[in-house]
Every structure is written in C-alpha cells, then in structure tokens.
Amino acid sequence: MAQNRLGGNFAFRPFGLRKASGRICCKICEGKFIRQIDNDQVDRHAREALKPFENSHGENPYSVQRDLQEVMQDNVGIVRDESEMRSALDHLKTFWERAAQVGRYREP
C-alpha cells in the first residue's frame, strides 16, 4: 500500500501559505483586490473540466491514477537515481495519452 512522505521543506509550506492567504484576505476586505468575473470564461473552464465525464467508453480514471501512483512510488521516491527517474519520465508520456482517453467511471 502506498503512503505519502513528507520531505525537505514541504512540512513548512503551510506557514508561508497562511501568511500569504491572510494578506490576500485583508486586501479583499479592503476592496483592493476585487475583480470582475467573466462568466463565459467560467463556463468554458467548467465544460473543459467536465469533458472526461461525458465519455462513457474511455479508460477507467481510477486505473490511470493507480498506475501513475505506482510508477511515482517506485521510481520517484525520496531516494532515487537517474535510471529510475528516466523510467518515470518514459511512463509519464503514456499517462498523458491515457489521461486523454479517460471516460466516465463504470462499476465493473
């Protein structure tokens, strides 16, 4: 079973994000950060995000995710070498192709 690992400075990121998000919230409250929402752009992005769910004959997205997770766990962990990383890059090329063919999940 794969487990996530924290490494390097990753554990300290929330502190920096908290400070940055606090500053943005202050600007929003002061009215200095208000933007106009483009509804056409929102609709376009929503359609693009939902497109894979319209394909009922594509590859199971959970299979793609599981396989990607295995490749990353096996080849791009905290301890890795060049050959493992090259192998992961080769696999990533096929994952882009598989991701383009993802369809709506169907129970087996």
Phi and psi restraints in degrees (range 20) as a CNS / XPLOR table:
assign (resid 1 and name C) (resid 2 and name N)
       (resid 2 and name CA) (resid 2 and name C) 1.0 -78.4 20.0 2
assign (resid 2 and name N) (resid 2 and name CA)
       (resid 2 and name C) (resid 3 and name N) 1.0 142.9 20.0 2
assign (resid 2 and name C) (resid 3 and name N)
       (resid 3 and name CA) (resid 3 and name C) 1.0 -128.8 20.0 2
assign (resid 3 and name N) (resid 3 and name CA)
       (resid 3 and name C) (resid 4 and name N) 1.0 148.0 20.0 2
assign (resid 3 and name C) (resid 4 and name N)
       (resid 4 and name CA) (resid 4 and name C) 1.0 -79.3 20.0 2
assign (resid 4 and name N) (resid 4 and name CA)
       (resid 4 and name C) (resid 5 and name N) 1.0 147.7 20.0 2
assign (resid 4 and name C) (resid 5 and name N)
       (resid 5 and name CA) (resid 5 and name C) 1.0 -122.6 20.0 2
assign (resid 5 and name N) (resid 5 and name CA)
       (resid 5 and name C) (resid 6 and name N) 1.0 142.1 20.0 2
assign (resid 5 and name C) (resid 6 and name N)
       (resid 6 and name CA) (resid 6 and name C) 1.0 -96.7 20.0 2
assign (resid 6 and name N) (resid 6 and name CA)
       (resid 6 and name C) (resid 7 and name N) 1.0 132.4 20.0 2
assign (resid 6 and name C) (resid 7 and name N)
       (resid 7 and name CA) (resid 7 and name C) 1.0 -140.0 20.0 2
assign (resid 7 and name N) (resid 7 and name CA)
       (resid 7 and name C) (resid 8 and name N) 1.0 155.9 20.0 2
assign (resid 7 and name C) (resid 8 and name N)
       (resid 8 and name CA) (resid 8 and name C) 1.0 59.0 20.0 2
assign (resid 8 and name N) (resid 8 and name CA)
       (resid 8 and name C) (resid 9 and name N) 1.0 -135.0 20.0 2
assign (resid 8 and name C) (resid 9 and name N)
       (resid 9 and name CA) (resid 9 and name C) 1.0 -87.9 20.0 2
assign (resid 9 and name N) (resid 9 and name CA)
       (resid 9 and name C) (resid 10 and name N) 1.0 6.0 20.0 2
assign (resid 9 and name C) (resid 10 and name N)
       (resid 10 and name CA) (resid 10 and name C) 1.0 -55.9 20.0 2
assign (resid 10 and name N) (resid 10 and name CA)
       (resid 10 and name C) (resid 11 and name N) 1.0 -38.2 20.0 2
assign (resid 10 and name C) (resid 11 and name N)
       (resid 11 and name CA) (resid 11 and name C) 1.0 -65.5 20.0 2
assign (resid 11 and name N) (resid 11 and name CA)
       (resid 11 and name C) (resid 12 and name N) 1.0 -20.4 20.0 2
assign (resid 11 and name C) (resid 12 and name N)
       (resid 12 and name CA) (resid 12 and name C) 1.0 -95.1 20.0 2
assign (resid 12 and name N) (resid 12 and name CA)
       (resid 12 and name C) (resid 13 and name N) 1.0 -6.0 20.0 2
assign (resid 12 and name C) (resid 13 and name N)
       (resid 13 and name CA) (resid 13 and name C) 1.0 -59.1 20.0 2
assign (resid 13 and name N) (resid 13 and name CA)
       (resid 13 and name C) (resid 14 and name N) 1.0 -40.7 20.0 2
assign (resid 13 and name C) (resid 14 and name N)
       (resid 14 and name CA) (resid 14 and name C) 1.0 -56.7 20.0 2
assign (resid 14 and name N) (resid 14 and name CA)
       (resid 14 and name C) (resid 15 and name N) 1.0 -30.7 20.0 2
assign (resid 14 and name C) (resid 15 and name N)
       (resid 15 and name CA) (resid 15 and name C) 1.0 -66.7 20.0 2
assign (resid 15 and name N) (resid 15 and name CA)
       (resid 15 and name C) (resid 16 and name N) 1.0 -43.8 20.0 2
assign (resid 15 and name C) (resid 16 and name N)
       (resid 16 and name CA) (resid 16 and name C) 1.0 -67.8 20.0 2
assign (resid 16 and name N) (resid 16 and name CA)
       (resid 16 and name C) (resid 17 and name N) 1.0 -39.6 20.0 2
assign (resid 16 and name C) (resid 17 and name N)
       (resid 17 and name CA) (resid 17 and name C) 1.0 -66.0 20.0 2
assign (resid 17 and name N) (resid 17 and name CA)
       (resid 17 and name C) (resid 18 and name N) 1.0 -37.2 20.0 2
assign (resid 17 and name C) (resid 18 and name N)
       (resid 18 and name CA) (resid 18 and name C) 1.0 -63.1 20.0 2
assign (resid 18 and name N) (resid 18 and name CA)
       (resid 18 and name C) (resid 19 and name N) 1.0 -42.3 20.0 2
assign (resid 18 and name C) (resid 19 and name N)
       (resid 19 and name CA) (resid 19 and name C) 1.0 -65.1 20.0 2
assign (resid 19 and name N) (resid 19 and name CA)
       (resid 19 and name C) (resid 20 and name N) 1.0 -45.5 20.0 2
assign (resid 19 and name C) (resid 20 and name N)
       (resid 20 and name CA) (resid 20 and name C) 1.0 -64.8 20.0 2
assign (resid 20 and name N) (resid 20 and name CA)
       (resid 20 and name C) (resid 21 and name N) 1.0 -42.9 20.0 2
assign (resid 20 and name C) (resid 21 and name N)
       (resid 21 and name CA) (resid 21 and name C) 1.0 -67.3 20.0 2
assign (resid 21 and name N) (resid 21 and name CA)
       (resid 21 and name C) (resid 22 and name N) 1.0 -33.0 20.0 2
assign (resid 21 and name C) (resid 22 and name N)
       (resid 22 and name CA) (resid 22 and name C) 1.0 -63.1 20.0 2
assign (resid 22 and name N) (resid 22 and name CA)
       (resid 22 and name C) (resid 23 and name N) 1.0 -42.0 20.0 2
assign (resid 22 and name C) (resid 23 and name N)
       (resid 23 and name CA) (resid 23 and name C) 1.0 -63.2 20.0 2
assign (resid 23 and name N) (resid 23 and name CA)
       (resid 23 and name C) (resid 24 and name N) 1.0 -42.6 20.0 2
assign (resid 23 and name C) (resid 24 and name N)
       (resid 24 and name CA) (resid 24 and name C) 1.0 -63.7 20.0 2
assign (resid 24 and name N) (resid 24 and name CA)
       (resid 24 and name C) (resid 25 and name N) 1.0 -42.7 20.0 2
assign (resid 24 and name C) (resid 25 and name N)
       (resid 25 and name CA) (resid 25 and name C) 1.0 -59.5 20.0 2
assign (resid 25 and name N) (resid 25 and name CA)
       (resid 25 and name C) (resid 26 and name N) 1.0 -40.3 20.0 2
assign (resid 25 and name C) (resid 26 and name N)
       (resid 26 and name CA) (resid 26 and name C) 1.0 -62.3 20.0 2
assign (resid 26 and name N) (resid 26 and name CA)
       (resid 26 and name C) (resid 27 and name N) 1.0 -42.6 20.0 2
assign (resid 26 and name C) (resid 27 and name N)
       (resid 27 and name CA) (resid 27 and name C) 1.0 -65.1 20.0 2
assign (resid 27 and name N) (resid 27 and name CA)
       (resid 27 and name C) (resid 28 and name N) 1.0 -38.8 20.0 2
assign (resid 27 and name C) (resid 28 and name N)
       (resid 28 and name CA) (resid 28 and name C) 1.0 -63.9 20.0 2
assign (resid 28 and name N) (resid 28 and name CA)
       (resid 28 and name C) (resid 29 and name N) 1.0 -45.2 20.0 2
assign (resid 28 and name C) (resid 29 and name N)
       (resid 29 and name CA) (resid 29 and name C) 1.0 -63.9 20.0 2
assign (resid 29 and name N) (resid 29 and name CA)
       (resid 29 and name C) (resid 30 and name N) 1.0 -31.8 20.0 2
assign (resid 29 and name C) (resid 30 and name N)
       (resid 30 and name CA) (resid 30 and name C) 1.0 -81.4 20.0 2
assign (resid 30 and name N) (resid 30 and name CA)
       (resid 30 and name C) (resid 31 and name N) 1.0 -8.0 20.0 2
assign (resid 30 and name C) (resid 31 and name N)
       (resid 31 and name CA) (resid 31 and name C) 1.0 82.5 20.0 2
assign (resid 31 and name N) (resid 31 and name CA)
       (resid 31 and name C) (resid 32 and name N) 1.0 15.3 20.0 2
assign (resid 31 and name C) (resid 32 and name N)
       (resid 32 and name CA) (resid 32 and name C) 1.0 -94.1 20.0 2
assign (resid 32 and name N) (resid 32 and name CA)
       (resid 32 and name C) (resid 33 and name N) 1.0 -3.5 20.0 2
assign (resid 32 and name C) (resid 33 and name N)
       (resid 33 and name CA) (resid 33 and name C) 1.0 -128.1 20.0 2
assign (resid 33 and name N) (resid 33 and name CA)
       (resid 33 and name C) (resid 34 and name N) 1.0 22.3 20.0 2
assign (resid 33 and name C) (resid 34 and name N)
       (resid 34 and name CA) (resid 34 and name C) 1.0 -82.6 20.0 2
assign (resid 34 and name N) (resid 34 and name CA)
       (resid 34 and name C) (resid 35 and name N) 1.0 129.6 20.0 2
assign (resid 34 and name C) (resid 35 and name N)
       (resid 35 and name CA) (resid 35 and name C) 1.0 -119.5 20.0 2
assign (resid 35 and name N) (resid 35 and name CA)
       (resid 35 and name C) (resid 36 and name N) 1.0 155.1 20.0 2
assign (resid 35 and name C) (resid 36 and name N)
       (resid 36 and name CA) (resid 36 and name C) 1.0 -80.4 20.0 2
assign (resid 36 and name N) (resid 36 and name CA)
       (resid 36 and name C) (resid 37 and name N) 1.0 133.1 20.0 2
assign (resid 36 and name C) (resid 37 and name N)
       (resid 37 and name CA) (resid 37 and name C) 1.0 -88.7 20.0 2
assign (resid 37 and name N) (resid 37 and name CA)
       (resid 37 and name C) (resid 38 and name N) 1.0 128.3 20.0 2
assign (resid 37 and name C) (resid 38 and name N)
       (resid 38 and name CA) (resid 38 and name C) 1.0 -94.2 20.0 2
assign (resid 38 and name N) (resid 38 and name CA)
       (resid 38 and name C) (resid 39 and name N) 1.0 100.7 20.0 2
assign (resid 38 and name C) (resid 39 and name N)
       (resid 39 and name CA) (resid 39 and name C) 1.0 -62.0 20.0 2
assign (resid 39 and name N) (resid 39 and name CA)
       (resid 39 and name C) (resid 40 and name N) 1.0 -32.8 20.0 2
assign (resid 39 and name C) (resid 40 and name N)
       (resid 40 and name CA) (resid 40 and name C) 1.0 -63.9 20.0 2
assign (resid 40 and name N) (resid 40 and name CA)
       (resid 40 and name C) (resid 41 and name N) 1.0 -40.5 20.0 2
assign (resid 40 and name C) (resid 41 and name N)
       (resid 41 and name CA) (resid 41 and name C) 1.0 -67.5 20.0 2
assign (resid 41 and name N) (resid 41 and name CA)
       (resid 41 and name C) (resid 42 and name N) 1.0 -40.0 20.0 2
assign (resid 41 and name C) (resid 42 and name N)
       (resid 42 and name CA) (resid 42 and name C) 1.0 -62.0 20.0 2
assign (resid 42 and name N) (resid 42 and name CA)
       (resid 42 and name C) (resid 43 and name N) 1.0 -45.6 20.0 2
assign (resid 42 and name C) (resid 43 and name N)
       (resid 43 and name CA) (resid 43 and name C) 1.0 -62.4 20.0 2
assign (resid 43 and name N) (resid 43 and name CA)
       (resid 43 and name C) (resid 44 and name N) 1.0 -40.9 20.0 2
assign (resid 43 and name C) (resid 44 and name N)
       (resid 44 and name CA) (resid 44 and name C) 1.0 -62.9 20.0 2
assign (resid 44 and name N) (resid 44 and name CA)
       (resid 44 and name C) (resid 45 and name N) 1.0 -44.5 20.0 2
assign (resid 44 and name C) (resid 45 and name N)
       (resid 45 and name CA) (resid 45 and name C) 1.0 -68.1 20.0 2
assign (resid 45 and name N) (resid 45 and name CA)
       (resid 45 and name C) (resid 46 and name N) 1.0 -36.6 20.0 2
assign (resid 45 and name C) (resid 46 and name N)
       (resid 46 and name CA) (resid 46 and name C) 1.0 -65.0 20.0 2
assign (resid 46 and name N) (resid 46 and name CA)
       (resid 46 and name C) (resid 47 and name N) 1.0 -43.0 20.0 2
assign (resid 46 and name C) (resid 47 and name N)
       (resid 47 and name CA) (resid 47 and name C) 1.0 -62.0 20.0 2
assign (resid 47 and name N) (resid 47 and name CA)
       (resid 47 and name C) (resid 48 and name N) 1.0 -42.0 20.0 2
assign (resid 47 and name C) (resid 48 and name N)
       (resid 48 and name CA) (resid 48 and name C) 1.0 -64.4 20.0 2
assign (resid 48 and name N) (resid 48 and name CA)
       (resid 48 and name C) (resid 49 and name N) 1.0 -40.3 20.0 2
assign (resid 48 and name C) (resid 49 and name N)
       (resid 49 and name CA) (resid 49 and name C) 1.0 -68.0 20.0 2
assign (resid 49 and name N) (resid 49 and name CA)
       (resid 49 and name C) (resid 50 and name N) 1.0 -32.7 20.0 2
assign (resid 49 and name C) (resid 50 and name N)
       (resid 50 and name CA) (resid 50 and name C) 1.0 -89.7 20.0 2
assign (resid 50 and name N) (resid 50 and name CA)
       (resid 50 and name C) (resid 51 and name N) 1.0 -8.8 20.0 2
assign (resid 50 and name C) (resid 51 and name N)
       (resid 51 and name CA) (resid 51 and name C) 1.0 -53.1 20.0 2
assign (resid 51 and name N) (resid 51 and name CA)
       (resid 51 and name C) (resid 52 and name N) 1.0 -44.1 20.0 2
assign (resid 51 and name C) (resid 52 and name N)
       (resid 52 and name CA) (resid 52 and name C) 1.0 -60.3 20.0 2
assign (resid 52 and name N) (resid 52 and name CA)
       (resid 52 and name C) (resid 53 and name N) 1.0 -27.8 20.0 2
assign (resid 52 and name C) (resid 53 and name N)
       (resid 53 and name CA) (resid 53 and name C) 1.0 -77.9 20.0 2
assign (resid 53 and name N) (resid 53 and name CA)
       (resid 53 and name C) (resid 54 and name N) 1.0 -11.4 20.0 2
assign (resid 53 and name C) (resid 54 and name N)
       (resid 54 and name CA) (resid 54 and name C) 1.0 -84.6 20.0 2
assign (resid 54 and name N) (resid 54 and name CA)
       (resid 54 and name C) (resid 55 and name N) 1.0 -19.3 20.0 2
assign (resid 54 and name C) (resid 55 and name N)
       (resid 55 and name CA) (resid 55 and name C) 1.0 -86.2 20.0 2
assign (resid 55 and name N) (resid 55 and name CA)
       (resid 55 and name C) (resid 56 and name N) 1.0 109.7 20.0 2
assign (resid 55 and name C) (resid 56 and name N)
       (resid 56 and name CA) (resid 56 and name C) 1.0 -92.0 20.0 2
assign (resid 56 and name N) (resid 56 and name CA)
       (resid 56 and name C) (resid 57 and name N) 1.0 -0.6 20.0 2
assign (resid 56 and name C) (resid 57 and name N)
       (resid 57 and name CA) (resid 57 and name C) 1.0 -119.1 20.0 2
assign (resid 57 and name N) (resid 57 and name CA)
       (resid 57 and name C) (resid 58 and name N) 1.0 8.6 20.0 2
assign (resid 57 and name C) (resid 58 and name N)
       (resid 58 and name CA) (resid 58 and name C) 1.0 -82.4 20.0 2
assign (resid 58 and name N) (resid 58 and name CA)
       (resid 58 and name C) (resid 59 and name N) 1.0 -174.8 20.0 2
assign (resid 58 and name C) (resid 59 and name N)
       (resid 59 and name CA) (resid 59 and name C) 1.0 -73.6 20.0 2
assign (resid 59 and name N) (resid 59 and name CA)
       (resid 59 and name C) (resid 60 and name N) 1.0 147.6 20.0 2
assign (resid 59 and name C) (resid 60 and name N)
       (resid 60 and name CA) (resid 60 and name C) 1.0 -63.7 20.0 2
assign (resid 60 and name N) (resid 60 and name CA)
       (resid 60 and name C) (resid 61 and name N) 1.0 120.6 20.0 2
assign (resid 60 and name C) (resid 61 and name N)
       (resid 61 and name CA) (resid 61 and name C) 1.0 -63.4 20.0 2
assign (resid 61 and name N) (resid 61 and name CA)
       (resid 61 and name C) (resid 62 and name N) 1.0 -29.2 20.0 2
assign (resid 61 and name C) (resid 62 and name N)
       (resid 62 and name CA) (resid 62 and name C) 1.0 -70.2 20.0 2
assign (resid 62 and name N) (resid 62 and name CA)
       (resid 62 and name C) (resid 63 and name N) 1.0 -31.5 20.0 2
assign (resid 62 and name C) (resid 63 and name N)
       (resid 63 and name CA) (resid 63 and name C) 1.0 -67.6 20.0 2
assign (resid 63 and name N) (resid 63 and name CA)
       (resid 63 and name C) (resid 64 and name N) 1.0 -42.6 20.0 2
assign (resid 63 and name C) (resid 64 and name N)
       (resid 64 and name CA) (resid 64 and name C) 1.0 -62.5 20.0 2
assign (resid 64 and name N) (resid 64 and name CA)
       (resid 64 and name C) (resid 65 and name N) 1.0 -45.5 20.0 2
assign (resid 64 and name C) (resid 65 and name N)
       (resid 65 and name CA) (resid 65 and name C) 1.0 -63.1 20.0 2
assign (resid 65 and name N) (resid 65 and name CA)
       (resid 65 and name C) (resid 66 and name N) 1.0 -43.5 20.0 2
assign (resid 65 and name C) (resid 66 and name N)
       (resid 66 and name CA) (resid 66 and name C) 1.0 -63.1 20.0 2
assign (resid 66 and name N) (resid 66 and name CA)
       (resid 66 and name C) (resid 67 and name N) 1.0 -45.1 20.0 2
assign (resid 66 and name C) (resid 67 and name N)
       (resid 67 and name CA) (resid 67 and name C) 1.0 -65.4 20.0 2
assign (resid 67 and name N) (resid 67 and name CA)
       (resid 67 and name C) (resid 68 and name N) 1.0 -40.4 20.0 2
assign (resid 67 and name C) (resid 68 and name N)
       (resid 68 and name CA) (resid 68 and name C) 1.0 -62.4 20.0 2
assign (resid 68 and name N) (resid 68 and name CA)
       (resid 68 and name C) (resid 69 and name N) 1.0 -43.8 20.0 2
assign (resid 68 and name C) (resid 69 and name N)
       (resid 69 and name CA) (resid 69 and name C) 1.0 -60.9 20.0 2
assign (resid 69 and name N) (resid 69 and name CA)
       (resid 69 and name C) (resid 70 and name N) 1.0 -41.9 20.0 2
assign (resid 69 and name C) (resid 70 and name N)
       (resid 70 and name CA) (resid 70 and name C) 1.0 -63.5 20.0 2
assign (resid 70 and name N) (resid 70 and name CA)
       (resid 70 and name C) (resid 71 and name N) 1.0 -44.5 20.0 2
assign (resid 70 and name C) (resid 71 and name N)
       (resid 71 and name CA) (resid 71 and name C) 1.0 -61.7 20.0 2
assign (resid 71 and name N) (resid 71 and name CA)
       (resid 71 and name C) (resid 72 and name N) 1.0 -44.4 20.0 2
assign (resid 71 and name C) (resid 72 and name N)
       (resid 72 and name CA) (resid 72 and name C) 1.0 -66.6 20.0 2
assign (resid 72 and name N) (resid 72 and name CA)
       (resid 72 and name C) (resid 73 and name N) 1.0 -40.9 20.0 2
assign (resid 72 and name C) (resid 73 and name N)
       (resid 73 and name CA) (resid 73 and name C) 1.0 -64.3 20.0 2
assign (resid 73 and name N) (resid 73 and name CA)
       (resid 73 and name C) (resid 74 and name N) 1.0 -41.2 20.0 2
assign (resid 73 and name C) (resid 74 and name N)
       (resid 74 and name CA) (resid 74 and name C) 1.0 -76.3 20.0 2
assign (resid 74 and name N) (resid 74 and name CA)
       (resid 74 and name C) (resid 75 and name N) 1.0 -31.2 20.0 2
assign (resid 74 and name C) (resid 75 and name N)
       (resid 75 and name CA) (resid 75 and name C) 1.0 -116.2 20.0 2
assign (resid 75 and name N) (resid 75 and name CA)
       (resid 75 and name C) (resid 76 and name N) 1.0 -19.7 20.0 2
assign (resid 75 and name C) (resid 76 and name N)
       (resid 76 and name CA) (resid 76 and name C) 1.0 -130.1 20.0 2
assign (resid 76 and name N) (resid 76 and name CA)
       (resid 76 and name C) (resid 77 and name N) 1.0 45.9 20.0 2
assign (resid 76 and name C) (resid 77 and name N)
       (resid 77 and name CA) (resid 77 and name C) 1.0 -80.4 20.0 2
assign (resid 77 and name N) (resid 77 and name CA)
       (resid 77 and name C) (resid 78 and name N) 1.0 -169.0 20.0 2
assign (resid 77 and name C) (resid 78 and name N)
       (resid 78 and name CA) (resid 78 and name C) 1.0 -63.6 20.0 2
assign (resid 78 and name N) (resid 78 and name CA)
       (resid 78 and name C) (resid 79 and name N) 1.0 -42.8 20.0 2
assign (resid 78 and name C) (resid 79 and name N)
       (resid 79 and name CA) (resid 79 and name C) 1.0 -99.6 20.0 2
assign (resid 79 and name N) (resid 79 and name CA)
       (resid 79 and name C) (resid 80 and name N) 1.0 120.1 20.0 2
assign (resid 79 and name C) (resid 80 and name N)
       (resid 80 and name CA) (resid 80 and name C) 1.0 -152.4 20.0 2
assign (resid 80 and name N) (resid 80 and name CA)
       (resid 80 and name C) (resid 81 and name N) 1.0 165.7 20.0 2
assign (resid 80 and name C) (resid 81 and name N)
       (resid 81 and name CA) (resid 81 and name C) 1.0 -132.7 20.0 2
assign (resid 81 and name N) (resid 81 and name CA)
       (resid 81 and name C) (resid 82 and name N) 1.0 176.8 20.0 2
assign (resid 81 and name C) (resid 82 and name N)
       (resid 82 and name CA) (resid 82 and name C) 1.0 -61.3 20.0 2
assign (resid 82 and name N) (resid 82 and name CA)
       (resid 82 and name C) (resid 83 and name N) 1.0 -42.8 20.0 2
assign (resid 82 and name C) (resid 83 and name N)
       (resid 83 and name CA) (resid 83 and name C) 1.0 -64.1 20.0 2
assign (resid 83 and name N) (resid 83 and name CA)
       (resid 83 and name C) (resid 84 and name N) 1.0 -37.7 20.0 2
assign (resid 83 and name C) (resid 84 and name N)
       (resid 84 and name CA) (resid 84 and name C) 1.0 -66.3 20.0 2
assign (resid 84 and name N) (resid 84 and name CA)
       (resid 84 and name C) (resid 85 and name N) 1.0 -41.5 20.0 2
assign (resid 84 and name C) (resid 85 and name N)
       (resid 85 and name CA) (resid 85 and name C) 1.0 -67.3 20.0 2
assign (resid 85 and name N) (resid 85 and name CA)
       (resid 85 and name C) (resid 86 and name N) 1.0 -37.1 20.0 2
assign (resid 85 and name C) (resid 86 and name N)
       (resid 86 and name CA) (resid 86 and name C) 1.0 -65.0 20.0 2
assign (resid 86 and name N) (resid 86 and name CA)
       (resid 86 and name C) (resid 87 and name N) 1.0 -39.8 20.0 2
assign (resid 86 and name C) (resid 87 and name N)
       (resid 87 and name CA) (resid 87 and name C) 1.0 -61.4 20.0 2
assign (resid 87 and name N) (resid 87 and name CA)
       (resid 87 and name C) (resid 88 and name N) 1.0 -43.9 20.0 2
assign (resid 87 and name C) (resid 88 and name N)
       (resid 88 and name CA) (resid 88 and name C) 1.0 -61.7 20.0 2
assign (resid 88 and name N) (resid 88 and name CA)
       (resid 88 and name C) (resid 89 and name N) 1.0 -41.9 20.0 2
assign (resid 88 and name C) (resid 89 and name N)
       (resid 89 and name CA) (resid 89 and name C) 1.0 -61.8 20.0 2
assign (resid 89 and name N) (resid 89 and name CA)
       (resid 89 and name C) (resid 90 and name N) 1.0 -40.5 20.0 2
assign (resid 89 and name C) (resid 90 and name N)
       (resid 90 and name CA) (resid 90 and name C) 1.0 -61.9 20.0 2
assign (resid 90 and name N) (resid 90 and name CA)
       (resid 90 and name C) (resid 91 and name N) 1.0 -42.2 20.0 2
assign (resid 90 and name C) (resid 91 and name N)
       (resid 91 and name CA) (resid 91 and name C) 1.0 -65.7 20.0 2
assign (resid 91 and name N) (resid 91 and name CA)
       (resid 91 and name C) (resid 92 and name N) 1.0 -37.8 20.0 2
assign (resid 91 and name C) (resid 92 and name N)
       (resid 92 and name CA) (resid 92 and name C) 1.0 -60.3 20.0 2
assign (resid 92 and name N) (resid 92 and name CA)
       (resid 92 and name C) (resid 93 and name N) 1.0 -34.1 20.0 2
assign (resid 92 and name C) (resid 93 and name N)
       (resid 93 and name CA) (resid 93 and name C) 1.0 -59.4 20.0 2
assign (resid 93 and name N) (resid 93 and name CA)
       (resid 93 and name C) (resid 94 and name N) 1.0 -42.4 20.0 2
assign (resid 93 and name C) (resid 94 and name N)
       (resid 94 and name CA) (resid 94 and name C) 1.0 -72.0 20.0 2
assign (resid 94 and name N) (resid 94 and name CA)
       (resid 94 and name C) (resid 95 and name N) 1.0 -30.1 20.0 2
assign (resid 94 and name C) (resid 95 and name N)
       (resid 95 and name CA) (resid 95 and name C) 1.0 -67.0 20.0 2
assign (resid 95 and name N) (resid 95 and name CA)
       (resid 95 and name C) (resid 96 and name N) 1.0 -33.8 20.0 2
assign (resid 95 and name C) (resid 96 and name N)
       (resid 96 and name CA) (resid 96 and name C) 1.0 -62.4 20.0 2
assign (resid 96 and name N) (resid 96 and name CA)
       (resid 96 and name C) (resid 97 and name N) 1.0 -41.7 20.0 2
assign (resid 96 and name C) (resid 97 and name N)
       (resid 97 and name CA) (resid 97 and name C) 1.0 -66.2 20.0 2
assign (resid 97 and name N) (resid 97 and name CA)
       (resid 97 and name C) (resid 98 and name N) 1.0 -43.6 20.0 2
assign (resid 97 and name C) (resid 98 and name N)
       (resid 98 and name CA) (resid 98 and name C) 1.0 -65.2 20.0 2
assign (resid 98 and name N) (resid 98 and name CA)
       (resid 98 and name C) (resid 99 and name N) 1.0 -39.6 20.0 2
assign (resid 98 and name C) (resid 99 and name N)
       (resid 99 and name CA) (resid 99 and name C) 1.0 -62.7 20.0 2
assign (resid 99 and name N) (resid 99 and name CA)
       (resid 99 and name C) (resid 100 and name N) 1.0 -32.9 20.0 2
assign (resid 99 and name C) (resid 100 and name N)
       (resid 100 and name CA) (resid 100 and name C) 1.0 -68.5 20.0 2
assign (resid 100 and name N) (resid 100 and name CA)
       (resid 100 and name C) (resid 101 and name N) 1.0 -20.2 20.0 2
assign (resid 100 and name C) (resid 101 and name N)
       (resid 101 and name CA) (resid 101 and name C) 1.0 -102.6 20.0 2
assign (resid 101 and name N) (resid 101 and name CA)
       (resid 101 and name C) (resid 102 and name N) 1.0 7.7 20.0 2
assign (resid 101 and name C) (resid 102 and name N)
       (resid 102 and name CA) (resid 102 and name C) 1.0 -65.0 20.0 2
assign (resid 102 and name N) (resid 102 and name CA)
       (resid 102 and name C) (resid 103 and name N) 1.0 142.0 20.0 2
assign (resid 102 and name C) (resid 103 and name N)
       (resid 103 and name CA) (resid 103 and name C) 1.0 -127.6 20.0 2
assign (resid 103 and name N) (resid 103 and name CA)
       (resid 103 and name C) (resid 104 and name N) 1.0 -179.6 20.0 2
assign (resid 103 and name C) (resid 104 and name N)
       (resid 104 and name CA) (resid 104 and name C) 1.0 -62.9 20.0 2
assign (resid 104 and name N) (resid 104 and name CA)
       (resid 104 and name C) (resid 105 and name N) 1.0 136.2 20.0 2
assign (resid 104 and name C) (resid 105 and name N)
       (resid 105 and name CA) (resid 105 and name C) 1.0 -69.7 20.0 2
assign (resid 105 and name N) (resid 105 and name CA)
       (resid 105 and name C) (resid 106 and name N) 1.0 133.7 20.0 2
assign (resid 105 and name C) (resid 106 and name N)
       (resid 106 and name CA) (resid 106 and name C) 1.0 -122.7 20.0 2
assign (resid 106 and name N) (resid 106 and name CA)
       (resid 106 and name C) (resid 107 and name N) 1.0 137.4 20.0 2
assign (resid 106 and name C) (resid 107 and name N)
       (resid 107 and name CA) (resid 107 and name C) 1.0 -63.6 20.0 2
assign (resid 107 and name N) (resid 107 and name CA)
       (resid 107 and name C) (resid 108 and name N) 1.0 137.6 20.0 2
